Amino acid sequence: MARRPLVFVSGLTLGDYLLWNWSLNGNHDVIALVAGLTLPPLAVVLLWLLALSLAQLLAHAARRPARRTGRARSRARRRSPPLTATNAAAEPAAAETSSSAPSRKLAA
């Protein structure tokens, strides 16, 4: 979910609250009435968008794999060395020379 609607609605809610507060203190009855009537729906939408953003953040954190610590990562590297092109080419040759029985090659 994009954060643009959350920022927009929070700005509208804050602006409406400030307008409502100013109009109450300045005896602007009509503006206070309009701002007061629009403030609750804006606050509900803001709370809904905050809840959606929080749920999305929690879901993203749950999907992310746990990071290994440096020590566990180095142990994993020592146990199984990565298979590179030179290691892959050397393994069949080492297996052929180390076997005691002669290998038979089959023709297709």
N, C-alpha and C positions, 0 to 999 in steps of 0.2 A: 504494500500500500504506500502510496506517495505521501510525503509529509506536507505537501502544499496545502491540502484542505485543512489539516490540523492547524497549521500556522494561520491560514486565512480566518478560520472560525474563531480561533483564540484572539486574534486581533479585533475581530468584530465584537466579540463578547467583552473584551476589555474596554473598547471604545464605547460600547453601549452602556456599560457600567459607569464609566467616567461621565458620560453625558447625563445619565440618570441622576448621579450624585450631584453634578453641577446644577442641573435643573431643579432639584429639590432644594438646594441651598439658595438658589437665586429666585425662588418663587415663580418659576416658569412652569405653570401647571400642565399645559397641554403637552409640552415636550417631556415632562416627567411622566405623564400618563403613557405616552407612546413608547418611550424608552423603557418604562417599567413593564409594559405588556410584551415587549420583544425580548427582554432579558431572560426570562425563564426558558423559552424554547432554545435560545442560543446556548444557555448553560447546559441544557440536556444534550444538545448535539455535541458540544465540546466534551462533556463527560463520556459520551458514546465513542467519539473519535479517540480519546485518550485510552479507553478500555481496549479498543481495537488495536491501537498501536502497541500497547503493552502485551496483548496476546500474541501479536506478530513477533515482537521482540523475544518473548519466551519460546515461541515455536522455532524461531531461528536459532536460538541458543541450544535448544534440545536437539536440533538436527545436526549441529556442528559436531564433528568428532572431537573426542577429548584429546588434548595435546599431551604428548609425551614429555616427560621431564628430560633434561639433558643427559642424566645418568642412564635412564632406561633406553634412550635412543642410542647411546654409544654401546650399551650391552647388546642391543639387537643387531647393531652393525657388526660387532665382533663375532657373533654366533653364525650368521649367514652372510658371507661376503657376496656382494652383488655379482651377478653373472654378466660378464662383459664378453665382447667378441673374442678376445684373446683367451679367456678362460674357457669359453665354449669350444674353441678349436683345439685347445690343449686336452680337454677331458676325454674325447674319444681316442686320441693317440695314446694317452696314458693308460686307458683301459685295455687297449690292444697289446701294449708291451708288457703289462703286468700279468696278464693271464698266462697260466702255465700250459694250457692246451692250445694247440694251433686253431685259429678261427677259420671257418670255411665260409667263403663268400659265395652266395647264390646268385646265379645269373637269372635275369628275368626272361 
